[in-house]
Amino acid sequence: MKTGRAVSLAVSFVILLSVSALLRSRDGDRGWRLVAPQAVQAAQTAQAPQTKTITLLDTTDSHGHILPWDYYENHPADLGLAKIATLVKRARADAPDAMLLDCGDTTEGTPFAYYFARKDTAKPNPEIAVFNAMHYDAMAVGNHEFNFGLDEMWKAKRESNFPWLAANVKQTYTTGVPYIRPYIIKEVAGIRIGIVGFITPGIPRWEIPANYKGYEFKPIVEAAKTVIPEVRKQVDLLVVIMHSGLDRNPETGTAPAYAPTDAENAAWELAEQEPGIDVIFFGHTHRELPEKVVNGVLMSQPKNWGISLSRAEVKMSRNAGGMWHVESKHSQTIPVTPQVPYDPEISKLMEPYQAEVQKYLDTPIATSEKTLSGGYGRYQDEPLLDLIHKVQREAGHADVSMATIFYPGVQFPAGPVTVREASALYIYENKLYTVEMTGAQLKDALEHAASFFPAWPVPQGQNLRLPGYNADSAEGVSYVIDLTQAVGQRIRDLTFHGAPLSAGHKLRVAINNYRYSGGGGYSVYQGLPIAYQSKGEISELLVNYLKRTKTVPPVADNNWKIEPPEALAAIEKAADEENKREATR
């Protein structure tokens, strides 16, 4: 008992000394003095658990949409960074430290963006100027940043007041503007936040090699296994911004039956395999996902073209040891609506750009005898489709052309045709290639194109499937697509100059560079000898052709058709219904 009492007294003495130490402070040469109780309370509060909320804002795939304007139809539209800027300012009004991030595909995608990448390169890149004005913190590099070549990409990067990120890029560049950083670390409200970027590795399938010289693209998950642990040990909160989407059903997590071998869309797999990530913002697929949690990782994707803004709120807690950790996290997407005004600062910044582009797009270059539409150009031969083929065959000195209507909403009015209409006819920055191939290889390409059409009659329990922009047609040969036949056996009556096309017949075939790289699953073109390659884009070849000829072919030659007729009628009816739905959105 005496021993226990002695221990108790000793403990009490130690506690008394500790309290005394807390209540005293060295006061210069005057020795020790008592500290006020308020100071003790403040010291205790500093060691108590704390919470702070980190706000993260994200955009993706703006594709040159700044002002709320549709440049093809030439009327206002509820989209664009000028409206997103309003949503960002509203968010920063209640969260001044909010970080603003982007998931890429920023500098390409509209006639507006094209003009300042090709026609007037003296001005600062308008998309980058807007990003600077909105005070972005970082951007993941998108595949379309490479579309205009390295010089133009580096110009845009040089003008950026924010870093471009891609941790899965192996590059020959180690410093300077060409160098793309893997991640950054920023401190916000005393919390260390790591921002890691990734880019889809599918670029070599779509892009001209010269446009990504010095860069190699590793699978995202493979690169993440190194970079995520490296960053995780340095930060309290780890955020990924990636130009790569979901290849899963977001509700069920079901993987697709087919996926590219380069894992183009790896957002789900990244979350599943790297739990060290707290938040993932992603893009590339032009879909919207307000909130999804996979393996504890919060995921969000805003809509493309500045149609919505992702906002994540991450509640951080600090323990008595001073370490921060995530307590809770949620995200949402905030839509751009007619009620959201455009930001006057952004509008004023873009005034001279807008005036210059609109003047250029309204320039008359040809005349059309009648109104022409691209609405059915993916399902039957049409004059506007034949116009693309005519330009490709002439420019590429080709026997055959392969192409499609990318934008079914394109229309040429009766009377003057302007650069605006020509731009709507070919909306991508593709180059023209002429390749050497055999009749058998051309038939393989046509069979692949026909595979995008539905079977006829439509199998019970299935919906009629409309072909998209991967269903190319051919000019220079004649043929029938028979939808009653199995995939791979649908092309019949294939002739060249009125005679059956033999398997060994050698042809020069005009295609675009996207197809040559295997885009759309056209592996038949990969590695074929290239007989011609254009310096400019196909869209520019179209404009120049119309400027020179001054006319638009009024009729198609109907060198191909779909059979049976009732299948074509059903496809056209479905297309009409789809167009009506689009018009009401």
Secondary structure, DSSP 8 states (H G I E B T S, - for coil): -HHHHHHHHHHHHHHHHHHHHHHEEE-GGG-EEE--HHHHHHHHHHHS-EEEEEEEEEE---TT--SSEETTTTEE-S-SHHHHHHHHHHHHHH-TT-EEEE-S--S-SSHHHHIIIII--SS--HHHHHHHHHT--EEE--GGGGTT-HHHHHHHHHH-SS-EE-TTEEES--SSTT--BSEEEEEETTEEEEEEEEE-TTHHHHS-GGGGTTEEE--HHHHHHHHHHHHHTT-SEEEEEEE----S-TTT----S---TT-S--HHHHHHH-TT--EEEE-SS---EEEEEETTEEEEE--TTTTEEEEEEEEEEE-TTS-EEEEEEEEEEEE--TTS---HHHHHHHHHHHHHHHHHHT-EEEEESS-EE-TTTTTS--HHHHHHHHHHHHHHT-SEEEE--S-TT-EE-SEEEEHHHHHHH--S--EEEEEEEEHHHHHHHHHHHHTTS--SS--TT-------TT--EEESSEEEEETTS-TTS-EEEEEETTEE--TT-EEEEEEEHHHHTTGGG-GGGTT--EEEEEEEEHHHHHHHHHHHH-B---S----EEEESHHHHHHHHHHHHHHHHHHHH-
